[in-house]
Amino acid sequence: MAQKPDKPAAAESPATGSDDLEGKIIAALRTVYDPEIPVNIYEIGLVYGIDIDQNGAVIVRMTLTSPGCPVAVSLPLEVEAKVQMVPGVSSARVDLVWDPPWNPEMMSEAARLELGFF
């Protein structure tokens, strides 16, 4: 069974603490949905990693369900905008990656249940 890539350790942010800021970023990511799948991008496993530097600059490494995804331009922009709005984030950038390729096994258990994959 394929596993979701490990999350990188975030650098400590002096203003909010990295764990607290990362939690707020994850909460923001859970408000972004792939229009073809009624589950947020975090739970379906599209987010591969979140890097936070000590100044609050955030890089989200994510993928899409397929390279030909119709929201390949708009979804990363939406992610950047939502992350940028999180208090404590000084800047946000999305790095779109294709390795490893996304597959349904990367979804959380909750997403699989919601989509009837069991």
C-alpha positions, -999 to 999 in steps of 0.1 A, spaced: 0 0 0 14 34 -10 19 58 19 16 96 20 51 111 20 64 121 54 57 156 65 90 176 69 98 190 103 89 227 103 113 253 115 103 270 148 85 302 143 92 327 171 58 344 168 34 314 170 54 282 173 57 260 143 32 233 155 5 259 161 12 276 127 13 243 109 -20 234 125 -36 266 113 -22 261 78 -36 225 77 -70 239 88 -68 264 59 -59 236 35 -89 216 46 -111 244 32 -98 238 -3 -116 212 -25 -107 195 -57 -139 202 -77 -141 166 -90 -139 150 -55 -161 162 -27 -133 159 -1 -107 185 8 -72 184 -7 -55 176 26 -76 145 33 -74 131 -3 -36 132 0 -27 160 -25 -5 178 1 29 161 3 46 186 26 45 219 44 77 238 50 77 268 73 107 290 79 114 311 110 100 342 93 67 326 85 74 319 48 55 288 38 60 264 9 33 238 3 44 208 -18 14 193 -34 2 174 -65 -30 170 -84 -50 139 -91 -36 139 -127 -13 161 -148 -43 170 -171 -64 182 -141 -86 210 -153 -78 231 -122 -40 228 -126 -36 265 -126 -64 277 -103 -61 252 -75 -25 260 -66 -34 297 -67 -63 291 -43 -40 271 -20 -15 300 -19 -43 325 -12 -58 305 16 -24 298 33 -14 335 29 -44 345 49 -33 325 79 -21 347 108 16 343 112 23 335 75 45 361 58 44 345 24 30 314 7 41 294 -23 29 262 -38 54 238 -55 35 215 -77 52 181 -79 44 148 -97 65 124 -79 52 103 -64 21 103 -86 -11 106 -66 -33 75 -62 -64 68 -42 -44 49 -16 -29 83 -5 -63 93 9 -69 94 46 -92 68 62 -118 95 66 -117 104 29 -119 67 19 -150 63 42 -167 94 28 -161 83 -8 -171 47 -1 -136 31 -9 -141 4 18 
